Amino acid sequence: MDDVQDKIFDIIAKERRLDRASLTRETRLDEVDIQSVDLVEIIFAIEDSFDIDIPQEEDAFKLETMGDIVDGVRRLIAEKEQAAANA
Amino acid sequence: MARVAITGLGCVTACGNSVAEAWPAIREGRSGIAEITGIAEPLKIKIGAQVRNFRPDEHFDPRLLPAYDPFSQYALVAAREAVADSGIDPGAADLNERLAVVTGTGIGGSTTIDASARRVYGEGQTRVHPSTVPRLMPSAATSNITMEFGIRGPAFTVTSACSSSTHAIGEAYWMVRSGRADAAITGGSEALFTYGSLPPWWALRVMDPFSCRPFSKDRQGFVLGEGAAILVLEDLDRAKARGARIYAEILGYGLSSDAHSLLEPSAEGAARALAGAIREAGLGLQDVGYINAHGTGTQANDVNETQAIRQVFGPLAEGLGVSSTKAVHGHALGGTGAIECLVTAKAVADQVMPPTANFTEPDPDCDLDYVTEGPRPKSFRAAATNSFAFGGLNAVLVLGTVA
């Protein structure tokens, strides 16, 4: 566990009223009945929390498991920090 | 019950600011989608179907212009065209109080709302323009049309998101059909290419960043449009008596609500509206040869709409042509139903089905004939035009040829 994963699991558990302890990296979104409408709200909460933009182009951001979201968000945070360092 | 004819058409769209300009583009599938211009701030949404070459000072008295939000401007210009096209005299003593105005819009004066919010929140101003309220109210376009032509009959505005102007035309059709009015000026308008209006659409993650490709396997969503379309409806006997040109007859209007979701569509609700419109028209399913689809290009809508059409038509769905013209004029939200009703009226009058433009590859879940090769001449008695709004509010009109 780390901060990013913790925060993301918090957000998803809160948004979908799920048992936080039941979530793992392997949990699939469809397993916990996250529909596309729910996902839009979860993505917004994550974007707002980390101040990042999750890309909308197809295949640009994998959204099948909790681990996909965590890895994708980590990548976006790293890209953001890199861009800030280069600026 | 009166029969109801469409005797006048007018429009302002991304593919032309008159029917003479827009209809050939829609019929040929020449898309009006392009890079968004006119907004200084950086945008996440890069493409849209914006109205172009529209210079308000060419259309309006400079003393009146400050009172018109762009959504009213588009509606007024389209209404002038439609009234001139029909040949009716809205001010005539025998029509003046018997003429209805019903328009639809999803939001109303978005440009004005945005400008006012920018001054108050963004610039910390305490004063805003005194025309802010009369510009932004969703009923402003209707009011402005009544004043422009001196119309004194029943008038109001309908709002039901993406079905707004289809509901407006349907209600106007019923006013003429029931005898409450002899004629009606109806349609809808939307204008929300403003910096503050775009992020909420982007947040829904239903916008295609590249193009609008309805029913294609690789579709990623809709492309925002804007504009207006206005139709003149008239008691058929009255229209015939004065020798008016009749584009089509409105035969049926079906409405339903999904009671399902604010965002997700339901095939069951859509099918009930479509079936209801055909039932009211008194037609057999085989009489309907063309459907102008809601066809937004979102994953959800296009599959849902395909299922709804199959539910209603059964095996007869194979003989239907179904096209979405949103790839050409964009999704003009509260104005889109009116634009598509205008397109359907022209399709009926000219006996041609406009294509679904930008089609790439078939989706196994969207398996109807989407007229992807270009305009296709076809002989048909009637056509339907579908509107399915966020929040599950559905409206369908059926238009037919006039013998």
Interface residues (C-beta under 8 A of the other chain):
Chain A: Q35 S36 V37 L39 V40 I43 F44 D53 Q56 E57 E58
Chain B: K44 W202 A203 L204 R205 M207 P209 D218 Q220 S261 L262 L263 E264 A300
